[in-house]
Amino acid sequence: MKPRATLPAELLTLLPPSLQAAVEPVALFYVVRGDVVLERAGLQGQMVVLQRVRRDGLLVLR
């Protein structure tokens, strides 16, 4: 599969070509400082943490 030109270079480096073709980025967030939690409702209504990111300092992209 051909990589999508719309993906940032960082994602092209991280994702295998089979996943690159399936990605349709709507928004990308770079966490510089703080906490971000991605959650969804579970089968009984409880919140389930899918992903958590914690950053204490600066993010340097090269």
C-alpha positions, 0 to 999 in steps of 0.5 A: 500500500502506498503511504498517504502524503497527508500524514506528518513525517512522525506518523509515517515513521511510526506506522507501518504502511498497512496502517498508514492507508487506514489513517484519516487524521482529523486533528493531531495533539502534541502534549507539551505539559500536562495529562491527557486521558482518552476514555470511553464508556464501558458496557455497564456505563463505567469509564474505561481508560483507553490511553493516558499521556503524561508530560512534565517538560518540553517536547522537542521535534527534530 
